[in-house]
Amino acid sequence: MSTTFLPALKLFVIALCFSVFTVAAYPVEPDFQSLWSEADNLRKEAASQGHEWRDTAKVLLEAKKEYKAGNHEKGLMLLSKGRAESLAASAQAAREKKQWNHRVVK
């Protein structure tokens, strides 16, 4: 190797290490709109089964509001909560559909 090549190689290695650490420190921001659409579709699915929870739509709208206001962490947290509520409502609907007749007085 020539000695003129070594400083350029060192600089390249340093730049590469810096870019790797930068990527590790700042992971890619999730696509909020697609995640929100998925959560809202799950909410609508629960609603179509007659089991949408009372505040889920409000939570999802608040998530969108917070995210647009720049509070990304809070927006994503609320989005996660709304998605979880929608999934739980659908699970509840499935349970009710399967077990309602056990609660009927005979």
C-alpha positions in Angstrom: 0.0 0.0 0.0 1.2 3.4 -0.7 1.6 5.9 2.1 -0.6 8.5 0.3 -3.5 6.0 0.5 -3.4 5.5 4.3 -4.7 9.0 5.3 -7.6 8.6 2.9 -8.3 5.1 4.2 -8.2 6.4 7.9 -10.6 9.2 7.0 -13.0 6.8 5.3 -13.0 4.4 8.3 -13.7 7.3 10.7 -16.5 8.6 8.5 -17.9 5.1 8.2 -17.9 4.6 12.0 -19.5 8.0 12.5 -22.3 7.2 10.1 -22.9 3.8 11.8 -23.2 5.4 15.2 -25.4 8.1 13.9 -27.8 5.5 12.4 -27.8 3.5 15.6 -28.6 6.7 17.7 -31.4 7.9 15.4 -33.4 4.9 14.0 -35.7 5.5 11.1 -39.0 7.2 12.1 -42.0 4.9 11.5 -44.5 5.7 8.8 -47.2 7.2 11.1 -49.9 7.5 8.5 -49.8 3.9 7.4 -49.7 2.7 11.1 -52.6 5.0 11.9 -54.6 3.7 8.9 -54.0 0.1 10.0 -55.2 1.0 13.6 -58.2 2.8 12.2 -59.1 -0.2 10.0 -58.8 -2.5 13.0 -61.2 -0.1 14.9 -63.7 -0.2 12.0 -63.5 -4.0 11.9 -64.4 -4.1 15.6 -67.2 -1.6 15.0 -68.6 -3.7 12.2 -68.9 -6.6 14.7 -70.6 -4.3 17.2 -67.7 -4.3 19.7 -65.9 -1.0 19.1 -64.8 0.3 22.5 -66.1 3.7 23.5 -62.9 5.8 23.5 -60.8 4.1 20.8 -61.7 6.6 18.0 -60.9 9.5 20.4 -57.6 7.9 21.3 -56.7 7.5 17.6 -57.7 11.1 16.8 -55.7 12.4 19.7 -52.7 10.3 18.4 -52.9 12.0 15.0 -53.3 15.4 16.6 -50.2 14.9 18.9 -48.1 13.6 16.1 -48.9 16.5 13.8 -48.1 18.9 16.6 -44.6 17.4 16.8 -45.1 15.2 19.8 -44.1 12.1 17.9 -43.4 10.0 21.0 -46.8 10.7 22.6 -48.5 10.3 19.2 -47.0 6.9 18.7 -47.8 5.8 22.2 -51.5 6.8 21.8 -51.5 5.1 18.4 -50.2 1.9 20.0 -52.9 2.2 22.7 -55.7 2.6 20.1 -54.4 -0.3 18.1 -54.3 -2.5 21.2 -57.8 -1.5 22.1 -59.0 -2.3 18.6 -57.4 -5.8 18.7 -58.8 -6.4 22.2 -62.3 -5.4 21.0 -62.1 -7.8 18.0 -61.0 -10.6 20.4 -63.9 -9.7 22.7 -66.3 -9.9 19.7 -65.0 -13.3 18.8 -65.3 -14.6 22.4 -68.9 -13.2 22.6 -69.9 -14.8 19.3 -68.6 -18.2 20.5 -69.8 -18.1 24.1 -73.0 -16.0 24.3 -75.3 -19.1 24.6 -73.6 -20.2 27.9 -75.0 -17.1 29.5 -78.6 -17.6 28.4 -80.9 -18.7 31.2 -82.4 -22.1 30.4 
